[in-house]
Amino acid sequence: MEFAILPLGFGPARLTGLSKRLITSYHANNHTGAVKRLNAIHGRLSALDFGGTPGFQLGEPLGCRPHGCPGRGHSHPGARHVRAS
């Protein structure tokens, strides 16, 4: 199953205060890139032999470089931890 990159669902000129160039650039770079990465991760997972794959490989974030994004035990820089009352 592959996820489709959908076109922008509205005319970017309809958003007041934001330029057409900003909206189309965001869609082209961020949305399209995220869908492509999702398809790549989905492809890796579907090809993975879960029975023969070492556990440490299953625990790695599939879309991240080491120390490149937060996982268990990590937090975003500047993130605040809120204690539940």
JOLIN-V672868 format. One record per residue. N is the residue number from 1. RES is the residue in three letters. SS is DSSP state (h for helix, s for strand, l for the rest). OMEGA is omega in radians with two decimals (NA if undefined). D_LAST is the distance of its C-alpha to the last C-alpha in Angstrom with 1 decimal. Layout:
BEGIN
((N;RES;SS;OMEGA;D_LAST) (N;RES;SS;OMEGA;D_LAST))
END
This chain:
BEGIN
((1;MET;l;3.11;43.4) (2;GLU;l;3.13;43.2) (3;PHE;l;-3.07;40.9) (4;ALA;l;3.02;43.0) (5;ILE;l;-3.09;42.7) (6;LEU;l;3.07;42.8) (7;PRO;l;3.09;44.4) (8;LEU;l;-2.99;42.6) (9;GLY;l;-3.13;42.2) (10;PHE;l;3.08;43.1) (11;GLY;l;-3.08;45.3) (12;PRO;h;3.12;43.6) (13;ALA;h;-3.13;45.5) (14;ARG;h;3.13;43.5) (15;LEU;l;3.14;40.4) (16;THR;l;3.11;41.1) (17;GLY;l;3.10;40.0) (18;LEU;l;-3.09;40.0) (19;SER;l;3.09;43.3) (20;LYS;h;3.14;44.9) (21;ARG;h;3.13;45.3) (22;LEU;h;-3.10;41.5) (23;ILE;h;-3.13;40.6) (24;THR;h;3.11;43.4) (25;SER;h;3.11;42.6) (26;TYR;h;-3.13;38.9) (27;HIS;h;-3.09;39.9) (28;ALA;h;-3.05;42.7) (29;ASN;h;-3.02;40.7) (30;ASN;h;-3.11;37.1) (31;HIS;h;-3.12;37.3) (32;THR;h;3.12;40.6) (33;GLY;h;3.14;39.5) (34;ALA;h;3.13;36.3) (35;VAL;h;3.10;38.3) (36;LYS;h;3.13;40.9) (37;ARG;h;3.09;38.3) (38;LEU;h;3.10;36.8) (39;ASN;h;3.12;40.3) (40;ALA;h;3.12;40.9) (41;ILE;h;3.12;37.8) (42;HIS;h;3.10;38.7) (43;GLY;h;3.11;42.2) (44;ARG;h;-3.14;41.1) (45;LEU;h;-3.11;38.9) (46;SER;h;3.13;41.7) (47;ALA;h;-3.04;44.2) (48;LEU;l;3.04;42.1) (49;ASP;l;-3.05;43.3) (50;PHE;l;3.13;40.1) (51;GLY;l;-3.09;42.1) (52;GLY;l;-3.12;43.9) (53;THR;l;3.10;41.3) (54;PRO;l;-3.09;39.7) (55;GLY;h;-3.11;36.0) (56;PHE;h;3.09;35.4) (57;GLN;h;3.10;36.8) (58;LEU;h;-3.13;34.6) (59;GLY;l;3.14;31.5) (60;GLU;l;2.99;32.7) (61;PRO;l;-3.03;31.3) (62;LEU;l;-3.08;34.5) (63;GLY;l;-3.01;34.4) (64;CYS;l;2.97;33.3) (65;ARG;l;3.05;35.1) (66;PRO;l;-3.12;33.8) (67;HIS;l;-3.09;31.2) (68;GLY;l;3.10;31.8) (69;CYS;l;-3.04;28.6) (70;PRO;l;3.06;25.2) (71;GLY;l;3.09;24.8) (72;ARG;l;3.11;22.8) (73;GLY;l;3.13;21.6) (74;HIS;l;3.06;22.5) (75;SER;l;3.08;20.8) (76;HIS;l;3.05;22.5) (77;PRO;l;3.13;23.8) (78;GLY;l;3.14;21.8) (79;ALA;l;3.12;18.7) (80;ARG;l;3.07;15.4) (81;HIS;l;-3.12;12.6) (82;VAL;l;3.13;9.2) (83;ARG;l;3.10;6.3) (84;ALA;l;3.14;3.8) (85;SER;l;NA;0.0))
END
